[in-house]
Amino acid sequence: RRCFMVRLVLAALGTAGLIGLYFEFYAGRGLAGFFEYASYFTNLSNAGYVIVLLGLALLPRAKTDAPGFVAFRGAITVAMVATGAGYAVLLSDTASYFHNPWVNYVIHAIMPAVALVDWLAFPPGPPRIVFRDAACRWLIYPAVFAVYTAVRGALISWYPYFFIDPGEVGVRGALLATATMGVGFTALAAGLVRYQHWRIRTSGSTPSP
């Protein structure tokens, strides 16, 4: 199976990055540390992409082209690309916080880049993804995260990112950032769907992952 070992190695790398991050910042803080760790979009998205990589490596093509898996893969790919872009634009100065720089590069740069290249090289096969369905299903994850973060942040006065923290940027600034990210997620989803359509139109199918 093409790329079988590569995907397993990348899944192991992503897992190592997540474990390294947890032990560097959260392991000594008990359950509170775990919940904070699990409240970062970056961490959840990387964990989701490890699952995608394992699925693409171990499942038959019929399963990975099934609507449910394609929806999960699409949602995670959008999230990972957004993670990489957001880090590059807004959070790159946090690199100095890491005692083990490789952890930072794995979860914020390498894995997001892999997720995008993976989709471009091996997009889901026919049938064509319907954008209306993709917009509804792929954007559930970031929408639920936004609601969870807003509610939890209001209750405990802690937000994972400064640009959605009303205490840092004001309520209007947090709402504007959230709306801007919503537009960005929708645009990313549209781009991935259109790319899949183009690959099918030009080749009649897509390469087997």
C-alpha positions in Angstrom: 0.0 0.0 0.0 1.5 3.3 -1.1 2.7 5.6 1.7 1.8 3.0 4.4 5.1 3.3 6.3 5.4 7.1 5.7 1.9 7.6 7.3 2.8 5.4 10.2 6.0 7.3 10.8 4.2 10.6 10.6 1.5 9.4 13.0 4.3 8.4 15.4 5.9 11.8 15.0 2.6 13.6 15.7 2.0 11.4 18.7 5.5 12.1 20.0 4.9 15.8 19.6 1.7 15.7 21.6 3.2 13.6 24.4 6.2 15.8 24.5 4.0 18.9 24.8 2.0 17.4 27.6 5.0 16.4 29.7 6.7 19.7 29.1 3.8 21.9 30.3 1.0 20.0 31.8 1.9 16.6 33.4 2.8 18.0 36.8 -0.5 19.8 37.2 -2.9 16.8 37.5 -6.4 16.8 36.1 -6.4 20.6 35.7 -3.4 20.4 33.5 -5.0 17.7 31.4 -8.1 19.8 30.8 -6.1 22.8 29.9 -4.0 20.7 27.5 -7.2 19.4 25.9 -8.6 22.9 25.6 -6.2 24.0 22.9 -7.4 23.8 19.3 -3.9 23.0 18.2 -3.7 19.9 20.4 -7.1 18.6 19.6 -6.5 19.1 15.8 -3.1 17.3 15.9 -4.6 14.4 17.8 -7.4 14.2 15.2 -4.8 14.2 12.4 -2.9 11.3 14.0 -6.2 9.4 13.7 -6.6 10.4 10.1 -3.1 9.2 9.3 -3.7 5.9 10.9 -7.0 5.5 9.1 -5.4 6.3 5.7 -2.6 3.9 6.5 -4.6 1.0 7.8 -8.1 1.2 6.2 -9.0 0.1 2.7 -9.7 2.8 0.1 -13.4 2.1 0.2 -13.4 3.1 3.9 -11.3 6.2 3.6 -13.4 7.5 0.7 -16.7 6.8 2.7 -18.6 10.0 3.5 -18.0 9.8 7.3 -14.2 9.4 7.0 -14.0 12.1 4.3 -16.0 14.5 6.6 -13.7 13.8 9.5 -10.6 14.1 7.3 -11.8 17.3 5.8 -12.6 18.9 9.2 -9.3 18.0 10.6 -7.4 19.1 7.5 -9.1 22.5 7.6 -8.3 22.7 11.3 -4.6 21.8 10.8 -4.1 24.3 8.0 -5.7 27.0 10.1 -3.4 25.9 13.0 -0.3 26.3 10.9 -1.4 29.7 9.5 -2.6 31.0 12.8 0.7 30.1 14.5 2.8 31.7 11.7 0.8 34.9 11.8 -0.1 35.3 15.4 1.8 33.0 17.7 5.3 32.5 16.3 6.7 34.5 19.2 5.7 31.7 21.6 8.4 29.4 20.3 10.7 30.7 23.0 8.4 29.1 25.6 9.4 25.6 24.6 12.4 23.9 26.3 12.2 21.3 23.5 11.9 23.2 20.3 11.2 20.1 18.2 7.8 19.8 20.0 6.8 23.3 18.9 7.9 22.7 15.3 6.1 19.3 15.1 2.7 20.4 16.2 2.7 24.0 14.8 4.5 23.6 11.5 5.4 20.1 10.4 2.1 18.3 11.0 -0.1 21.2 9.6 2.1 21.2 6.4 1.8 17.4 6.2 -2.0 17.6 6.4 -2.2 20.1 3.6 0.3 18.2 1.3 -1.5 15.0 2.1 -4.8 16.4 0.8 -3.2 17.9 -2.2 -1.3 14.7 -3.1 -4.1 12.3 -2.2 -7.5 14.0 -2.0 -10.5 11.8 -1.4 -11.8 9.9 -4.5 -15.1 10.2 -6.2 -17.9 11.1 -5.7 -17.3 14.8 -5.6 -17.7 16.4 -2.2 -20.7 18.7 -2.0 -19.6 22.0 -0.6 -22.9 22.6 1.2 -22.5 19.3 3.1 -18.8 20.0 3.7 -19.5 23.5 5.1 -22.1 22.0 7.5 -20.1 18.9 8.6 -16.5 20.2 8.5 -17.2 23.3 10.4 -19.0 21.6 13.3 -15.7 21.0 15.1 -14.4 24.6 15.1 -18.0 25.9 15.9 -18.2 23.5 18.9 -14.7 24.5 20.0 -15.6 28.2 19.9 -18.7 27.7 22.0 -16.9 25.5 24.5 -14.0 28.0 24.8 -16.4 31.0 25.3 -18.4 29.2 28.0 -15.4 27.7 29.8 -13.5 31.0 29.6 -16.4 32.9 31.0 -16.7 30.5 33.9 -13.0 30.2 34.8 -11.6 33.4 33.3 -9.1 31.6 31.1 -8.8 31.4 27.3 -6.3 29.3 25.3 -5.5 32.2 22.9 -5.1 35.9 23.6 -7.0 37.0 20.5 -10.3 35.4 21.7 -9.8 36.5 25.3 -12.2 39.4 26.1 -9.9 40.5 28.9 -7.1 41.0 26.4 -8.8 42.3 23.3 -12.3 43.2 24.6 -15.6 41.6 23.8 -15.8 43.2 20.4 -12.2 42.1 19.5 -12.9 38.6 20.6 -16.1 38.4 18.6 -14.4 39.9 15.6 -11.5 37.4 15.8 -14.0 34.5 16.1 -16.0 35.8 13.1 -12.8 36.2 11.1 -11.8 32.7 11.9 -15.2 31.4 10.8 -14.8 33.1 7.4 -11.3 31.7 7.1 -12.4 28.2 8.0 -15.2 28.4 5.4 -12.8 29.6 2.7 -10.4 26.8 3.5 -13.2 24.3 3.2 -14.2 25.7 -0.1 -10.6 25.6 -1.4 -10.2 21.9 -0.4 -13.5 20.9 -2.0 -12.8 22.8 -5.2 -9.3 21.2 -5.4 -10.9 17.7 -5.1 -13.3 18.5 -7.9 -10.5 19.7 -10.1 -8.4 16.5 -9.5 -11.4 14.3 -10.3 -12.2 16.4 -13.4 -8.7 16.4 -14.8 -7.9 12.7 -14.0 -11.2 11.0 -13.6 -10.2 9.8 -10.1 -7.6 10.5 -7.4 -4.4 8.7 -6.5 -4.7 5.9 -3.9 -3.2 7.1 -0.6 
